[in-house]
Each structure stands twice: as C-alpha cells, then as structure tokens.
Amino acid sequence: MLRAIGSACFLSSSSCFAQLQKLILCRYRFAVVVRSHRSASIIPGLLFVKRRASNCETCQMLLAKQPSLDGAPLPPEDELMKDEVSQTVNEGPIGTGSANATLQCEVEQLVAKADKFDGVIVDPICLPKDVPTFVTRLHSSLANWKSKQKKGVWLKLPTENANLVPSAIEAGFTYHHAEPQYVMLTYWIPDSPCTLPPNASHQVGIGAFVLNKKGEILAVQEKNGPLKGLGIWKFPTGLVNQAEDIFAGAIREVKEETGIDAEFVQVLGFRQGHHVAFEKSDLFFVCILRPLSSEIVVQESELEAAKWMPLDEFTTQPFYRQRRMMRKMVEICIASSKGIYKGFSPIELDTDPRMRSSVFYCSTL
C-alpha cells in the first residue's frame, strides 16, 4: 500500500517502488516516508527510512536511489496535510510484485509551482491525459489560484498533450509561443491589464567581415533569398542559434558557408530592423574576424560561389554604393581593419556566482 497525502508518501512494500518513482517525477515538494515492517528513522532533507532494516529490499532501493532524486527539503509537519494532492496505490500481498497494482488519482487540481512574480507554472510532466479530467482540474485550479490572488498562469502542453489545447483555449488561455516539442499557453487572472512578458520579439543575425593579409575580403554569392541570381558579392551572413553567443555564431557561419576557420575579433556595430520575419524585429550584428585558413570550401546548399575578393572590387559594387546602410557597414569594417575604429570585444563574466557566466561586449580600456 502506497498512500501520498500532501507532501508525504507511505510505502509498505518494495513493489511500490516503481509507482514511487513516478510520483517523484512530479518533482515539487515530495518527501518520502517509508513505513516498513519495522520502525522508521530519518534521513535528513528527503527520506524517512528504516536504517536498521539492512535486509529490507524497499529501504535498500530507496537508499541507493536517494542521491539522484533531487527532491526538495521536507516541509514543516503542519503543512503535510494541507496539500491538495492525494494518491493511492492498491496492490497484492507484500513482496508479491502484483501486476494488478493500480494507481488511483484523487488529485482535484493541477500540479504546479509558484513563480517569482506571483504567478503559477503548471508542471507538464504531471498533466492528465484525458480531456475530462484535465478540464475538471483546470477549472478547480483556476478558482484556487484566483482565491490566492495569483496573477499569470503558464501552461506548457507537450506534443503528447495536444488534445488538451482546445479545452485550455475554451477556458480562456491564449497562445504565447510554440516550439517543435510543445505549445505554451498563458492565462491572466486579475481584472487588470496583463503584464506577462510577450513572446520573443527579435531574431538575431550576424554579418562577418573577414579580411586576409593580402587585403582580400571573404565574399559569397547566395543561392537562395532576395539576392539570388543578382551576381552580388556580400559578407557571409546567418542567424545565431538559440543559446549561441554572437561571436560563436559568427565563427560557425563563416566555417559552414566557406570552410574558413576564423578568429572572432570584435562586434563593430549593429542594425535593428522591424517587421522582418513574421512581424518580428531583427538585430543584425556586423562582426570582424581574422582568418586562420585560406582554402575555401563552398557550402553548395546555400551558396552559388565564394572567393577571396580584392577589397576595392568589393566596395565598388553598385549594391553598396547605392545603399547608405550597406555602405556605412563596409566603411566601419575598413576603418577597423586600419586600426582607426574600435568596436566591442567579448568578455566572459559572471552575473551571479550561482549561475553560468555570460558574454559582455565592450570597448576595451
């Protein structure tokens, strides 16, 4: 028999362990209590378990698994009975590992945690699969969160829960953004203007100015896009990937398109454009890189051609002489190569000792 009331789970046989693992996947505030056939004692921070039952299979498994459970510290005892989670597992005799074990969920609300802005984040792992149960719990949860004066609700629905989307929309949720693996919906509870942050508003691109010691620029002709078939030579350009730094994106794009290994030097400037792709804005960073190799290998899926081109020949193309924005970009690139213009160099810094470092671009002192 395994019974979970609030943040406590009571385990009476080793065959409950598989069900217990499923509960722990919900991650939020689960403390585990083992009631074996002998008295129990405390493992600080997570587990109550019988220490003296060295030959108890349940205790041994729990002790072995304990470091990887990643559970939260135990809540105060008076909170254990206040939680709204109640789950039971019924099974056969102790130690039989009955295949008839069933999990009966009596949870009336969705599993969720509070965010730092008085909002709520629903746990996508613990979502019910069937629509009626989801609808019941969703409406009960919304009423509860409203009574607690919560604000925004974030509901992430993975692909396997796509059948829940229409019900969420009917309940008043709206689309926020989508990724290949999920759709994110939001709900604003107060009777006031919504202050949830909108979806990402910009895409980020780079242009790479690569000049060798002969005064030749790395130039490419596009096989696709607006410059296709026009015979215009341009910088290697491309979009920065998610979670990719600007300097790393520039190095990658040069390598992918031309096969040239390059060292990032500086960001020279950037351009912001609007309504570029699906009503989103665009940030385009002009970067200067130093070539570390010279043999060009053309990315045939993206380019018609690539070559080292004399700088004067590149800059006299009508495409650059007739467009002030493009002309300015080329001018600062040339000025930087001559040492009369200083851009921004990447410096990796910690914003918080507990978090991974990030890159700050600045002019060196």
C-alpha positions in Angstrom: 0.0 0.0 0.0 1.4 3.4 -1.0 -0.5 6.5 0.1 0.5 10.0 -0.7 -1.2 12.8 1.3 0.2 16.3 0.7 4.0 16.0 0.6 4.3 12.6 2.3 4.3 9.1 0.8 3.9 6.0 2.8 5.4 2.8 1.4 4.7 -0.7 2.7 6.3 -2.9 0.1 9.2 -2.9 -2.4 6.8 -3.5 -5.3 5.6 0.1 -4.8 8.9 1.5 -5.8 8.1 1.8 -9.5 5.0 3.8 -8.6 7.0 5.9 -6.2 9.4 6.8 -8.9 6.5 8.1 -11.0 5.4 10.3 -8.1 8.9 11.7 -7.6 9.0 12.8 -11.3 6.5 15.4 -10.4 9.4 17.0 -8.5 7.7 19.5 -6.4 7.8 19.1 -2.6 7.6 15.3 -2.4 9.0 13.9 0.8 9.2 10.2 1.1 8.2 8.2 4.2 8.9 4.5 4.4 6.8 2.5 6.8 8.2 -0.9 6.6 7.5 -3.8 8.9 10.0 -2.3 11.4 10.2 1.2 13.0 11.4 4.1 10.8 14.1 6.7 11.3 15.0 10.0 9.5 17.4 10.7 6.6 17.8 14.5 6.8 16.4 16.5 3.9 14.4 13.9 2.0 13.7 10.4 3.3 12.2 8.7 6.3 13.6 5.2 6.2 14.3 2.3 8.5 18.0 2.3 9.0 18.2 -1.0 10.9 16.3 -2.9 8.2 19.5 -3.6 6.2 17.9 -6.6 4.6 14.7 -4.7 3.7 14.6 -4.5 -0.1 12.5 -1.4 -0.1 14.9 0.5 2.2 17.9 -0.6 0.3 16.4 0.6 -3.0 15.4 3.9 -1.6 18.8 4.5 0.0 20.5 3.6 -3.3 18.3 6.0 -5.3 18.2 8.8 -2.7 21.2 10.9 -4.1 19.6 11.1 -7.6 16.0 12.0 -6.5 16.7 15.7 -6.5 13.9 16.3 -4.0 13.2 19.4 -2.0 13.8 19.6 1.7 10.9 18.4 4.0 8.2 21.0 4.6 7.1 21.7 8.2 4.9 18.8 9.6 1.8 21.0 9.8 2.0 21.5 6.0 2.0 17.8 5.2 -1.8 17.6 5.5 -2.6 20.9 3.8 -1.5 20.0 0.3 -4.2 19.2 -2.2 -2.5 16.0 -3.6 -3.9 12.6 -2.6 -2.8 9.4 -4.4 -3.2 5.8 -3.5 -1.8 2.6 -4.9 -3.5 -0.7 -4.2 -1.7 -3.9 -4.8 -1.4 -7.6 -3.8 0.4 -9.1 -0.8 3.7 -7.5 0.3 6.6 -8.6 -1.8 4.5 -10.3 -4.5 5.1 -7.5 -7.0 1.5 -7.9 -8.2 0.9 -6.9 -11.8 -2.6 -5.8 -10.7 -1.3 -2.8 -8.9 -3.3 0.3 -9.9 -2.7 4.0 -9.3 -5.9 5.8 -8.4 -5.5 9.6 -8.6 -7.8 11.7 -6.4 -5.9 14.9 -7.3 -8.5 17.7 -7.8 -6.1 20.3 -9.1 -3.2 20.5 -11.5 0.4 20.1 -10.1 2.0 23.5 -10.2 4.5 25.7 -8.6 4.7 29.5 -7.9 7.0 31.7 -9.9 8.8 34.8 -8.7 6.1 37.2 -10.0 3.1 35.9 -8.1 2.2 33.6 -11.0 1.9 29.9 -11.5 3.8 27.4 -13.7 1.9 24.2 -14.3 4.1 21.0 -14.3 3.8 19.5 -17.8 5.0 16.1 -16.6 2.0 15.6 -14.3 -0.7 16.6 -16.8 -3.7 14.2 -17.0 -4.0 12.5 -20.4 -7.8 12.6 -20.8 -9.7 15.8 -21.5 -12.5 15.5 -18.9 -10.0 15.1 -16.0 -7.9 17.9 -17.3 -10.9 20.3 -17.6 -12.1 19.4 -14.1 -8.7 20.0 -12.6 -8.0 23.1 -14.7 -11.2 24.9 -13.5 -10.6 23.9 -9.9 -7.1 25.1 -10.1 -8.1 28.5 -11.6 -10.6 29.1 -8.9 -8.0 28.2 -6.2 -5.3 30.4 -7.8 -7.8 33.3 -8.1 -8.6 33.0 -4.4 -4.9 33.2 -3.6 -4.6 36.3 -5.8 -2.2 34.7 -8.2 -1.6 36.5 -11.5 -0.3 34.8 -14.6 -0.6 31.1 -15.3 1.9 29.4 -17.7 0.6 26.1 -19.2 3.1 24.2 -21.3 1.5 21.4 -23.4 3.9 18.9 -24.9 3.1 17.3 -28.2 1.6 14.3 -26.5 -0.9 16.5 -24.7 -2.0 18.4 -27.8 -5.5 17.1 -27.3 -5.8 19.4 -24.3 -5.2 22.6 -26.3 -8.9 23.2 -27.3 -10.1 22.9 -23.7 -7.5 25.3 -22.5 -8.4 27.8 -25.1 -12.1 27.4 -24.2 -11.2 28.1 -20.6 -9.6 31.4 -21.6 -6.0 30.6 -22.2 -4.2 32.3 -25.1 -1.2 31.2 -27.2 2.1 32.6 -26.1 4.7 30.7 -28.3 5.4 27.3 -29.8 8.4 25.1 -30.2 8.8 21.8 -32.1 8.1 19.9 -28.8 5.4 22.0 -27.2 3.0 24.9 -27.2 2.9 27.5 -24.4 -0.4 29.0 -23.3 -1.0 31.7 -20.7 -3.9 33.0 -18.6 -4.1 36.3 -16.8 -6.2 36.0 -13.6 -6.6 39.6 -12.3 -9.1 42.1 -13.7 -6.2 44.4 -14.8 -4.0 44.7 -17.9 -1.9 41.6 -18.5 1.8 42.2 -17.6 3.1 38.8 -18.7 6.2 39.2 -20.9 5.4 38.7 -24.6 7.0 36.1 -26.9 10.5 36.8 -28.2 10.3 39.9 -30.4 13.6 39.7 -32.3 15.7 37.3 -34.3 19.5 37.8 -34.2 21.8 37.7 -37.2 25.4 38.3 -38.0 27.5 39.6 -40.9 31.2 38.5 -40.9 33.8 40.8 -42.4 36.9 38.6 -42.9 40.0 40.3 -44.4 43.2 38.4 -45.1 46.8 39.8 -45.2 46.6 40.4 -48.9 43.8 42.9 -48.4 41.2 40.5 -49.8 37.7 40.1 -48.3 35.9 36.8 -48.0 32.9 37.2 -50.3 30.0 35.0 -51.1 27.1 34.9 -53.6 23.8 33.5 -52.3 21.9 30.6 -53.9 18.7 31.4 -52.1 16.9 34.5 -50.7 16.4 38.1 -52.1 19.9 38.3 -53.7 19.6 35.0 -55.6 20.7 35.3 -59.2 21.8 39.0 -58.9 25.5 38.4 -59.0 26.1 40.4 -55.8 29.1 39.6 -53.6 28.4 40.0 -49.9 29.7 39.1 -46.4 28.9 35.6 -45.1 25.7 36.1 -43.0 23.4 34.0 -41.0 21.2 33.7 -37.9 22.5 33.0 -34.5 21.1 29.8 -33.0 19.2 29.5 -29.7 21.6 29.7 -26.7 24.5 30.5 -29.1 26.7 33.6 -28.4 27.1 36.2 -31.1 30.8 35.5 -31.5 30.3 31.8 -31.7 27.6 32.2 -34.3 29.8 34.4 -36.5 32.7 31.8 -36.4 30.2 29.0 -37.1 28.6 30.7 -40.1 31.9 31.5 -41.7 33.0 27.9 -41.3 29.8 26.4 -42.6 29.5 28.6 -45.7 33.1 28.8 -46.8 35.1 26.2 -44.8 37.3 29.0 -43.5 38.5 28.8 -39.9 38.4 32.2 -38.3 39.1 34.0 -35.0 36.5 36.5 -33.7 37.8 40.0 -33.1 35.0 42.4 -32.4 31.4 43.5 -32.9 31.7 46.7 -35.0 28.1 47.8 -34.8 24.5 46.5 -35.2 21.4 47.4 -37.1 17.8 47.0 -35.8 15.0 46.4 -38.3 11.3 45.8 -37.8 8.7 43.6 -39.5 11.4 41.4 -41.0 10.1 37.9 -40.4 6.5 37.1 -39.4 6.1 40.6 -37.9 9.2 40.1 -35.7 12.1 42.5 -35.5 15.7 41.8 -36.4 19.1 42.6 -34.8 22.0 42.3 -37.3 25.5 42.4 -35.8 28.4 43.4 -38.0 31.5 41.5 -36.9 35.1 41.4 -37.9 37.0 38.1 -37.9 40.6 37.2 -38.5 41.1 34.2 -41.0 43.1 31.3 -39.7 43.0 29.3 -43.0 42.7 30.2 -46.7 41.3 27.3 -48.7 37.6 27.9 -49.5 35.1 25.0 -49.4 31.7 26.3 -50.7 28.5 25.2 -48.9 26.7 24.3 -52.1 23.3 24.1 -50.4 23.4 27.8 -49.5 25.9 29.5 -51.9 26.5 29.9 -55.6 30.1 30.8 -55.1 32.7 32.1 -52.6 36.1 33.6 -53.1 38.8 35.9 -51.7 38.0 39.2 -53.5 40.1 42.4 -53.6 38.6 44.9 -51.2 38.4 47.7 -53.8 36.5 45.5 -56.2 34.1 44.5 -53.4 33.3 48.1 -52.3 32.7 49.5 -55.8 29.8 47.2 -56.5 26.6 49.3 -57.2 24.8 47.4 -54.5 27.0 49.1 -51.8 27.4 52.5 -53.4 23.6 52.9 -53.8 22.6 51.8 -50.2 23.7 54.0 -47.3 23.2 51.3 -44.7 25.4 48.8 -46.5 28.0 51.5 -47.4 28.3 52.5 -43.7 28.8 48.9 -42.7 31.6 48.5 -45.1 33.2 51.8 -44.1 33.4 50.9 -40.4 34.8 47.5 -41.3 37.6 49.0 -43.4 38.3 51.6 -40.6 38.5 48.8 -38.1 41.0 46.9 -40.3 43.2 50.0 -40.4 43.0 50.5 -36.6 41.1 53.8 -36.7 37.8 52.4 -35.4 37.4 50.4 -32.2 34.4 48.0 -31.8 33.3 45.8 -28.9 35.2 42.8 -27.8 33.6 39.8 -26.0 34.4 39.4 -22.3 33.0 36.4 -20.4 31.8 37.5 -16.9 29.7 36.1 -14.1 26.5 37.9 -13.4 25.9 35.7 -10.4 28.3 33.3 -8.8 25.5 30.7 -8.7 24.8 31.0 -12.5 26.7 30.2 -15.6 28.7 33.2 -17.0 27.6 35.2 -20.0 29.4 37.4 -22.5 29.6 41.2 -22.3 30.6 43.1 -25.4 32.5 46.3 -24.7 35.3 48.6 -25.9 38.5 47.7 -24.1 40.0 50.4 -21.9 
